[in-house]
Amino acid sequence: MLILLNKPFQVLCQFSPQDGRETLADYVRVPNVYPAGRLDADSEGLLLLTDNGKLQHDIAHPDRKEAKTYLVQVEGVPDAEALARLQAPLNLGDFITKPCRAVRIADPAWIWPRNPPIRARADQPTCWLAITLQEGKNRQVRRMTAAIGHPTLRLVRSAIGGISLASHPLMPGEWMEVSPEDLRVQSS
């Protein structure tokens, strides 16, 4: 079984109770499924859960990770030089990132409003980036955008391999079962 969940903002990526905070157990009441990877509480979007240990390993293990795409609203508008730095190996102090794909995109119309909304400043523009990684270290995307001078305001994971929220539109907290074959990205 493979479940696609649109993880809401501030929900913890665990099933065990945690000091009155919302967890995956508040949304998915399917026995014996576990997250294949994680999203920080302040990140939203696509999370895969499975009852298959091998599939969980294949999705989350560093040597076999599926490509993950994040839609990231950042403070300011990165120029071509900043985007080039983001895509190249970037030294974050404790590790150097692998090259990634990062492009500016139009505001994604299909994304739901966040509750609470991000902070807005009249004098500070924002823009959206699509960042695709082959790795996924703790808070990596946030650290990468901060390193190029454009802090992350909102982070939504939109795709893992061939599974995306754009093609499986779910509101935060909704989930559906998908096929493991959907993970494999179709070659063009």
HELIX and SHEET records of a PDB file:
HELIX    1   1 LEU A   24  ASP A   26  5                                   3    
HELIX    2   2 GLY A   53  ALA A   60  1                                   8    
HELIX    3   3 ALA A   80  GLN A   87  1                                   8    
HELIX    4   4 GLN A  140  ALA A  147  1                                   8    
HELIX    5   5 PRO A  180  LEU A  183  5                                   4    
SHEET    1   A 4 TYR A  34  PRO A  35  0                                        
SHEET    2   A 4 GLU A  44  THR A  50 -1                                        
SHEET    3   A 4 LEU A   2  LYS A   7 -1                                        
SHEET    4   A 4 TRP A 175  VAL A 178 -1                                        
SHEET    1   B 6 TYR A  34  PRO A  35  0                                        
SHEET    2   B 6 GLU A  44  THR A  50 -1                                        
SHEET    3   B 6 THR A 152  ILE A 160  1                                        
SHEET    4   B 6 LYS A  68  GLU A  75 -1                                        
SHEET    5   B 6 THR A 126  LEU A 133 -1                                        
SHEET    6   B 6 ARG A 101  ILE A 105 -1                                        
SHEET    1   C 4 TYR A  34  PRO A  35  0                                        
SHEET    2   C 4 GLU A  44  THR A  50 -1                                        
SHEET    3   C 4 THR A 152  ILE A 160  1                                        
SHEET    4   C 4 ILE A 163  SER A 164 -1                                        
END                                                                             
